[in-house]
Amino acid sequence: MEIGIIFCTKARRNLISPGFYIFVLSAYICVMPSILIKSATIVNENKQFVADVFIKDGFIDQIAGAINQPADQEINAEGLHLFPGFIDDQVHFREPGLTYKADIHTESRAAVAGGITSFMEMPNTIPNTLTRELLEQKYEIAKHNSPANYSFYMGASNDNIDEVLRTDIHNVCGVKVFMGSSTGNMLVDDPKTLENIFSQSPMLVATHCEDEATIKSNLNHYKQLLGENIPVRLHPKIRSAEACYLSSSMAVELAKKYNTRLHILHISTERETHLFNNDIPLSEKRITAEACIHHLWFSDEDYETKGNLIKWNPAVKTKNDRDGILKAVLDGRIDVIATDHAPHTIEEKVLPYLQAPSGGPLVQHALPALLEMYHQGKITLEQIAEKMAHNVATCFQIEKRGFIREGYWADIALVNLNSPWEVNKSNILYKCGWSPFANTTFQSKIVHTVVSGNLAYSNGKLTETSTGKRMSFIR
């Protein structure tokens, strides 16, 4: 129970007589500190206004022009912008099985330093998260190690439909379907299995959409031309726009056929954006879509300088694709912005193209990158709050998160919009130790992050307590 006072209990077994024991509970009172944030410029629900925020027992207790309530901690936020805590609906934290690249503790710390207060993590770990038992093991790891709030996807394969159907819709964010190559047994390419998932899934189905046959054909073509010496600049030709559209359009067709709650991840082409609508409220949509930071920032011209560091699946493509994705974000066809944070070691990323894995770390730098786009006049602060917090909460029906509202969990990020800093090795928190944004100067800096009422990050320092909570869903 986490209302007012948290009671931490410890059992002690006392021997009264042979064969008879009594368990004595020793109670420890752990009071959550209250926080008063003064004079913040709040960015919330398409408005900006200056107000105080009082946080008590983990929740936002009061929002008002002037609050004189005594608090355990007081933050002078004059000149700072207060955003709802950002919710990343797609990360790969590599635990279990790949913890030499990253783990739940290190990457959630980096997320909190980047103003991301909640994450949803993917099932392509080792072993793949294809059973409820394996799923709960990840929740147990996060319970003890994550400073950010968390949820984990149940993975789908060609042969685990029974496990998918038994997943608890109230405390699991969704089902992940790889309709393109992935780790282990997670490529779902059997038409019958896809029909079963789309027709029977009890919750949101999140899809990675790339047509495997098209990718293999493209790869074979370039191998015949170039052998093993394929340059990374051809990555978007191999994992092509056509491969993405074929798979995304099939997912949309299946969802329409079965009225599936479909969420297509990391849209990477302008053409795909036309599969989605902006003519109904988000809460009524059955088909939604996500854009990722790297597809909004980089283009195929950047392969020359960044190489495999921007090798992702789906691939970073043309400027026209990048601009088309941003347009769809702004006009409401694409509903949320996420990271697809997927770290690998630098030793892996500098291998030749065909050997280098796809993916890169982003959670610490996603919000600063979007705020840089704000400074460039490409997106508003209100739209950033909408796409990275409000809409994620609405899409996934997250309980009491994603908005700055009285009675909601206190997940917030305080930002200084005019405090330039450079990304470099000394301030990168990812376990892999590198970033595709290395040597980039951002104008905006995250100053404080509050997670479920706890000041988890402040002025460049992280608290070491694991205060994140398991997210719940109103379905």
C-alpha positions as CSV (number, residue, x, y, z in Angstrom):
1,M,0.0,0.0,0.0
2,E,1.5,3.3,-1.0
3,I,-0.9,6.0,0.2
4,G,0.4,8.3,2.9
5,I,2.7,5.9,4.7
6,I,4.6,2.9,3.3
7,F,4.8,0.1,5.8
8,C,7.9,-2.1,5.3
9,T,7.6,-5.3,7.1
10,K,10.1,-7.9,8.3
11,A,9.2,-11.3,9.5
12,R,11.0,-12.9,12.5
13,R,10.3,-16.5,13.5
14,N,10.2,-17.0,17.3
15,L,10.3,-20.5,18.9
16,I,7.7,-20.8,21.6
17,S,7.8,-24.5,22.2
18,P,9.0,-27.5,20.1
19,G,7.1,-27.7,16.8
20,F,5.3,-24.4,17.4
21,Y,6.4,-21.0,16.0
22,I,5.0,-17.5,16.0
23,F,5.8,-15.0,13.3
24,V,6.3,-11.5,14.7
25,L,6.1,-8.6,12.2
26,S,8.4,-5.7,12.9
27,A,7.0,-2.5,11.1
28,Y,9.2,0.2,9.8
29,I,7.5,3.5,8.7
30,C,9.0,4.9,5.5
31,V,7.4,8.3,4.9
32,M,7.6,9.6,1.4
33,P,8.9,13.2,1.4
34,S,6.6,16.0,0.2
35,I,7.9,18.3,-2.5
36,L,6.8,21.9,-3.3
37,I,7.7,23.2,-6.7
38,K,7.5,27.0,-6.9
39,S,6.7,29.3,-9.8
40,A,7.2,26.7,-12.6
41,T,6.0,27.3,-16.2
42,I,3.8,24.3,-16.6
43,V,3.4,22.8,-20.1
44,N,0.3,20.6,-20.0
45,E,-2.8,19.7,-22.1
46,N,-2.0,22.3,-24.8
47,K,-1.5,25.2,-22.3
48,Q,1.4,27.0,-20.6
49,F,0.9,28.8,-17.3
50,V,2.9,29.6,-14.2
51,A,1.9,27.8,-11.0
52,D,3.1,26.0,-7.9
53,V,2.8,22.2,-7.5
54,F,2.6,20.4,-4.2
55,I,3.5,16.7,-4.2
56,K,2.5,14.5,-1.3
57,D,2.6,10.7,-0.8
58,G,3.7,10.2,-4.4
59,F,0.8,12.1,-6.0
60,I,0.2,15.6,-7.2
61,D,-1.8,17.0,-4.3
62,Q,-2.4,20.6,-5.5
63,I,-1.7,22.9,-8.4
64,A,-2.3,26.6,-7.7
65,G,-1.0,30.1,-8.3
66,A,0.6,30.2,-4.9
67,I,0.9,27.4,-2.4
68,N,2.3,28.0,1.1
69,Q,2.1,24.5,2.3
70,P,5.3,23.4,4.2
71,A,7.2,20.6,2.4
72,D,10.2,18.4,3.0
73,Q,11.8,19.6,-0.2
74,E,11.2,22.9,-2.0
75,I,12.3,23.6,-5.6
76,N,12.5,27.1,-7.0
77,A,11.4,26.6,-10.6
78,E,11.3,30.2,-11.6
79,G,12.3,30.3,-15.3
80,L,12.0,26.5,-15.7
81,H,9.4,24.6,-17.7
82,L,7.6,21.8,-16.0
83,F,6.5,18.9,-18.3
84,P,4.6,15.8,-17.4
85,G,7.0,12.9,-17.1
86,F,7.7,11.4,-20.5
87,I,6.6,7.8,-21.2
88,D,8.7,5.8,-23.6
89,D,6.6,3.1,-25.2
90,Q,9.5,1.3,-26.8
91,V,12.9,0.4,-25.3
92,H,15.3,-2.5,-25.2
93,F,17.1,-2.6,-21.9
94,R,18.8,-6.0,-22.7
95,E,18.1,-7.8,-19.4
96,P,18.2,-10.8,-19.1
97,G,20.8,-12.3,-21.3
98,L,22.5,-9.4,-22.9
99,T,23.6,-7.4,-19.9
100,Y,27.1,-6.7,-21.2
101,K,25.3,-4.2,-23.5
102,A,22.9,-2.7,-21.0
103,D,20.6,-3.6,-18.1
104,I,17.4,-2.4,-16.5
105,H,19.2,-0.4,-13.8
106,T,21.7,1.4,-16.0
107,E,19.3,2.3,-18.8
108,S,16.4,3.4,-16.5
109,R,18.9,5.7,-14.7
110,A,19.8,7.2,-18.1
111,A,16.1,7.6,-18.9
112,V,15.4,9.4,-15.7
113,A,18.3,11.8,-16.4
114,G,16.7,12.5,-19.7
115,G,13.3,13.3,-18.2
116,I,11.7,10.0,-19.1
117,T,9.9,8.7,-16.0
118,S,8.3,5.6,-17.4
119,F,9.2,3.0,-20.0
120,M,7.8,-0.1,-21.7
121,E,10.4,-2.7,-22.5
122,M,10.5,-5.2,-25.3
123,P,10.6,-9.0,-25.2
124,N,13.6,-9.8,-27.4
125,T,15.9,-10.5,-24.5
126,I,17.5,-13.9,-23.9
127,P,15.5,-15.9,-23.3
128,N,12.7,-14.3,-25.3
129,T,9.8,-13.2,-23.0
130,L,7.3,-15.6,-24.4
131,T,5.8,-16.9,-21.2
132,R,4.1,-15.3,-18.2
133,E,6.7,-16.7,-15.9
134,L,9.5,-15.1,-17.9
135,L,7.5,-11.9,-18.0
136,E,7.1,-11.7,-14.3
137,Q,10.8,-12.3,-13.8
138,K,11.5,-9.1,-15.6
139,Y,9.0,-7.2,-13.5
140,E,10.8,-8.6,-10.4
141,I,14.1,-7.3,-11.7
142,A,12.7,-3.8,-12.3
143,K,11.0,-3.8,-8.9
144,H,14.4,-3.9,-7.2
145,N,16.5,-2.0,-9.8
146,S,14.6,0.6,-11.7
147,P,14.4,4.3,-10.7
148,A,11.8,4.8,-13.5
149,N,8.3,3.4,-13.7
150,Y,8.0,0.3,-15.9
151,S,6.0,-2.1,-17.9
152,F,7.0,-5.0,-20.1
153,Y,5.5,-6.4,-23.3
154,M,4.5,-10.1,-23.6
155,G,6.3,-11.4,-26.7
156,A,4.5,-13.2,-29.5
157,S,5.9,-16.1,-31.5
158,N,4.5,-18.6,-34.0
159,D,3.7,-21.0,-31.2
160,N,2.7,-19.2,-28.0
161,I,-0.8,-17.9,-28.7
162,D,-2.1,-19.6,-25.5
163,E,0.4,-17.6,-23.3
164,V,-0.6,-14.4,-25.2
165,L,-4.3,-14.9,-24.5
166,R,-3.7,-15.5,-20.8
167,T,-1.8,-12.2,-20.3
168,D,-3.3,-9.9,-17.7
169,I,-4.5,-6.8,-19.6
170,H,-4.5,-4.7,-16.4
171,N,-0.8,-4.8,-15.6
172,V,0.9,-5.5,-18.9
173,C,1.3,-2.8,-21.5
174,G,0.7,-5.0,-24.6
175,V,1.7,-7.8,-26.9
176,K,4.7,-7.3,-29.2
177,V,4.7,-8.8,-32.6
178,F,7.8,-8.8,-34.8
179,M,6.6,-8.8,-38.4
180,G,10.2,-8.6,-39.5
181,S,13.4,-10.4,-38.3
182,S,14.2,-10.4,-34.7
183,T,16.1,-12.3,-31.9
184,G,15.5,-16.0,-31.4
185,N,12.0,-17.3,-32.0
186,M,10.2,-14.0,-32.3
187,L,9.7,-13.6,-36.0
188,V,5.9,-14.0,-36.5
189,D,5.6,-14.9,-40.2
190,D,3.0,-17.6,-40.2
191,P,-0.3,-16.1,-41.6
192,K,-2.4,-18.3,-39.4
193,T,-0.6,-17.1,-36.3
194,L,-1.0,-13.5,-37.3
195,E,-4.7,-14.1,-37.9
196,N,-5.0,-15.6,-34.4
197,I,-3.2,-12.8,-32.7
198,F,-5.1,-10.0,-34.4
199,S,-8.4,-11.7,-34.0
200,Q,-8.0,-12.8,-30.4
201,S,-5.5,-10.6,-28.6
202,P,-7.1,-9.2,-25.4
203,M,-5.0,-6.1,-25.4
204,L,-3.0,-3.7,-27.6
205,V,-0.9,-5.3,-30.3
206,A,2.4,-3.4,-31.0
207,T,4.1,-4.4,-34.2
208,H,7.5,-4.0,-35.8
209,C,6.6,-3.9,-39.5
210,E,9.1,-4.9,-42.2
211,D,8.5,-7.5,-44.9
212,E,11.1,-10.2,-44.4
213,A,10.9,-11.6,-47.9
214,T,11.6,-8.2,-49.4
215,I,14.5,-7.6,-47.1
216,K,16.1,-10.9,-48.0
217,S,15.7,-10.3,-51.7
218,N,17.3,-6.8,-51.4
219,L,20.2,-8.2,-49.4
220,N,20.8,-11.0,-51.9
221,H,20.8,-8.4,-54.7
222,Y,23.6,-6.3,-53.1
223,K,25.6,-9.4,-52.0
224,Q,25.7,-10.5,-55.7
225,L,26.9,-7.0,-56.6
226,L,29.3,-6.3,-53.8
227,G,29.9,-9.5,-51.9
228,E,30.4,-9.0,-48.2
229,N,31.7,-5.4,-48.6
230,I,28.3,-3.7,-48.5
231,P,28.5,-0.1,-47.2
232,V,26.1,1.1,-44.5
233,R,24.7,3.7,-46.8
234,L,22.8,0.9,-48.5
235,H,21.0,-0.1,-45.3
236,P,17.9,1.9,-46.3
237,K,18.0,0.2,-49.7
238,I,18.1,-3.2,-48.1
239,R,15.5,-2.6,-45.4
240,S,13.6,-0.5,-47.9
241,A,10.6,1.7,-47.9
242,E,8.8,-1.0,-49.8
243,A,9.5,-3.6,-47.1
244,C,8.1,-1.3,-44.5
245,Y,5.0,-0.3,-46.4
246,L,4.1,-3.9,-47.4
247,S,4.2,-5.0,-43.7
248,S,2.6,-2.0,-42.2
249,S,-0.3,-2.0,-44.7
250,M,-0.8,-5.7,-44.0
251,A,-1.0,-5.0,-40.3
252,V,-3.5,-2.2,-40.8
253,E,-5.6,-4.5,-43.1
254,L,-5.6,-7.3,-40.4
255,A,-6.5,-4.8,-37.7
256,K,-9.4,-3.4,-39.7
257,K,-10.6,-6.9,-40.4
258,Y,-10.7,-7.9,-36.7
259,N,-11.1,-4.5,-35.0
260,T,-7.7,-5.1,-33.3
261,R,-6.2,-2.4,-31.1
262,L,-3.1,-2.0,-33.2
263,H,-0.1,0.2,-32.5
264,I,2.6,0.3,-35.2
265,L,6.0,1.2,-34.0
266,H,8.8,3.3,-35.4
267,I,7.3,4.5,-38.7
268,S,10.2,5.3,-41.0
269,T,8.7,6.3,-44.3
270,E,6.5,9.1,-45.6
271,R,4.4,6.7,-47.5
272,E,3.4,4.8,-44.4
273,T,2.1,7.9,-42.7
274,H,-0.9,7.9,-45.1
275,L,-2.1,4.6,-43.6
276,F,-3.2,6.5,-40.5
277,N,-6.0,9.0,-39.8
278,N,-6.3,12.2,-37.8
279,D,-10.1,12.6,-38.2
280,I,-11.2,11.1,-34.9
281,P,-10.1,11.6,-31.3
282,L,-7.2,9.6,-30.1
283,S,-9.2,7.8,-27.4
284,E,-11.5,6.4,-30.2
285,K,-8.7,5.2,-32.5
286,R,-8.2,1.5,-33.0
287,I,-5.1,2.0,-35.1
288,T,-2.3,4.2,-33.8
289,A,1.3,4.9,-34.8
290,E,4.7,5.9,-33.3
291,A,7.6,7.9,-34.6
292,C,11.1,7.6,-33.1
293,I,13.7,10.3,-32.4
294,H,16.3,9.0,-34.9
295,H,13.8,9.0,-37.8
296,L,12.9,12.6,-36.9
297,W,16.5,13.8,-36.6
298,F,18.8,11.9,-39.0
299,S,18.6,11.1,-42.7
300,D,20.5,8.9,-45.1
301,E,23.0,11.7,-45.7
302,D,24.2,11.1,-42.1
303,Y,25.5,7.6,-42.8
304,E,28.7,9.2,-44.3
305,T,29.7,10.6,-40.9
306,K,27.8,8.4,-38.4
307,G,28.1,5.0,-40.1
308,N,26.8,2.1,-38.1
309,L,26.0,4.4,-35.2
310,I,22.7,5.2,-36.9
311,K,22.1,1.7,-38.2
312,W,18.6,0.9,-36.9
313,N,15.8,-1.4,-38.0
314,P,13.7,0.1,-39.7
315,A,16.4,2.1,-41.3
316,V,16.9,5.8,-41.2
317,K,15.8,6.9,-44.7
318,T,15.6,10.0,-46.9
319,K,15.1,13.7,-45.9
320,N,11.7,13.4,-47.6
321,D,10.8,10.5,-45.3
322,R,12.1,12.4,-42.2
323,D,10.1,15.5,-43.1
324,G,7.0,13.5,-43.9
325,I,7.1,11.7,-40.5
326,L,7.4,15.0,-38.7
327,K,4.4,16.4,-40.7
328,A,2.4,13.3,-39.7
329,V,3.4,13.8,-36.0
330,L,2.3,17.4,-36.1
331,D,-1.1,16.8,-37.9
332,G,-2.1,13.9,-35.7
333,R,-1.7,10.9,-38.0
334,I,1.2,9.7,-35.9
335,D,0.3,9.7,-32.3
336,V,3.4,9.3,-30.1
337,I,7.1,9.8,-30.1
338,A,9.4,7.2,-28.6
339,T,13.1,6.2,-28.7
340,D,13.5,2.5,-29.6
341,H,16.5,2.7,-27.3
342,A,18.5,-0.4,-28.2
343,P,22.2,-0.2,-27.1
344,H,25.1,-2.3,-28.3
345,T,28.7,-2.0,-27.4
346,I,30.9,0.3,-29.5
347,E,33.0,-2.7,-30.4
348,E,30.0,-4.3,-32.0
349,K,28.9,-1.1,-33.8
350,V,32.3,-0.5,-35.5
351,L,32.2,-4.0,-37.1
352,P,31.7,-4.1,-40.9
353,Y,28.1,-3.4,-42.0
354,L,26.8,-7.0,-42.3
355,Q,28.2,-7.9,-38.8
356,A,27.3,-4.7,-36.9
357,P,23.9,-5.0,-35.0
358,S,21.1,-2.5,-35.5
359,G,20.1,-0.2,-32.8
360,G,21.5,2.5,-30.6
361,P,21.0,4.3,-27.2
362,L,18.7,7.2,-27.0
363,V,16.7,7.6,-23.7
364,Q,19.0,10.2,-22.1
365,H,19.0,12.4,-25.2
366,A,15.5,12.1,-26.7
367,L,14.0,15.0,-24.9
368,P,17.0,17.4,-25.4
369,A,16.8,16.5,-29.1
370,L,13.1,17.3,-29.3
371,L,13.7,20.5,-27.4
372,E,16.4,21.4,-29.9
373,M,13.7,20.9,-32.6
374,Y,11.5,23.3,-30.6
375,H,14.3,25.9,-30.7
376,Q,14.5,25.3,-34.5
377,G,10.8,26.1,-34.8
378,K,9.8,22.6,-35.9
379,I,7.6,21.6,-33.0
380,T,6.0,23.4,-30.0
381,L,6.5,22.6,-26.3
382,E,2.8,21.7,-26.0
383,Q,3.2,19.2,-28.9
384,I,6.2,17.6,-27.2
385,A,4.2,17.1,-24.0
386,E,1.3,15.7,-26.0
387,K,3.4,13.2,-28.1
388,M,5.7,12.0,-25.4
389,A,3.3,12.0,-22.4
390,H,-0.4,12.7,-22.9
391,N,-0.9,10.6,-26.0
392,V,1.2,7.6,-24.7
393,A,-1.0,7.5,-21.6
394,T,-4.2,7.7,-23.7
395,C,-3.0,5.1,-26.3
396,F,-2.1,2.5,-23.6
397,Q,-4.8,3.5,-21.1
398,I,-2.2,4.1,-18.4
399,E,-3.7,4.7,-15.0
400,K,-3.0,8.2,-13.5
401,R,0.1,9.0,-15.4
402,G,1.0,11.2,-18.4
403,F,-0.6,14.4,-17.3
404,I,0.0,17.1,-14.7
405,R,-3.3,16.7,-12.8
406,E,-4.3,16.7,-9.2
407,G,-4.7,13.1,-8.0
408,Y,-2.3,11.8,-10.6
409,W,1.1,10.2,-9.9
410,A,3.8,12.9,-9.6
411,D,5.9,12.1,-12.7
412,I,7.4,15.3,-13.9
413,A,10.5,16.8,-15.6
414,L,11.8,20.3,-15.0
415,V,13.7,21.8,-17.9
416,N,15.9,24.8,-18.4
417,L,15.3,25.8,-22.0
418,N,18.4,28.0,-22.1
419,S,21.3,26.1,-20.6
420,P,23.6,24.8,-23.4
421,W,25.6,21.6,-22.9
422,E,27.6,19.2,-25.0
423,V,27.0,15.5,-25.1
424,N,30.3,13.8,-24.4
425,K,31.8,10.7,-22.8
426,S,31.9,12.3,-19.4
427,N,28.1,12.8,-19.2
428,I,26.8,9.8,-21.1
429,L,25.1,7.4,-18.7
430,Y,24.4,4.4,-21.0
431,K,26.2,1.3,-20.0
432,C,27.5,1.1,-23.6
433,G,29.2,4.5,-23.1
434,W,28.4,6.1,-26.4
435,S,25.7,8.1,-28.1
436,P,24.8,9.0,-31.7
437,F,24.5,12.5,-30.4
438,A,28.1,12.7,-29.2
439,N,29.6,16.1,-29.7
440,T,26.2,17.6,-30.2
441,T,25.4,20.8,-28.3
442,F,21.8,21.0,-27.0
443,Q,20.3,24.3,-25.8
444,S,18.0,22.7,-23.2
445,K,18.9,20.7,-20.1
446,I,16.9,18.5,-17.8
447,V,17.3,20.0,-14.3
448,H,15.1,17.8,-12.1
449,T,13.1,14.6,-12.6
450,V,10.4,13.4,-10.2
451,V,9.3,9.8,-10.5
452,S,6.2,8.6,-8.6
453,G,6.7,11.5,-6.1
454,N,10.4,10.9,-5.5
455,L,13.1,13.3,-6.6
456,A,15.1,10.8,-8.7
457,Y,17.4,13.2,-10.5
458,S,18.5,16.7,-9.5
459,N,21.1,19.0,-11.0
460,G,23.1,16.2,-12.7
461,K,22.9,13.7,-9.8
462,L,20.8,10.6,-9.6
463,T,19.5,9.1,-6.4
464,E,20.4,5.5,-6.0
465,T,17.0,4.4,-4.6
466,S,14.9,2.3,-7.0
467,T,11.6,4.2,-6.7
468,G,9.9,3.2,-9.9
469,K,6.5,1.6,-9.8
470,R,4.8,-1.0,-12.0
471,M,2.4,0.8,-14.3
472,S,-1.3,-0.3,-14.4
473,F,-3.8,0.1,-17.2
474,I,-7.5,0.9,-17.2
475,R,-8.9,-1.6,-19.7
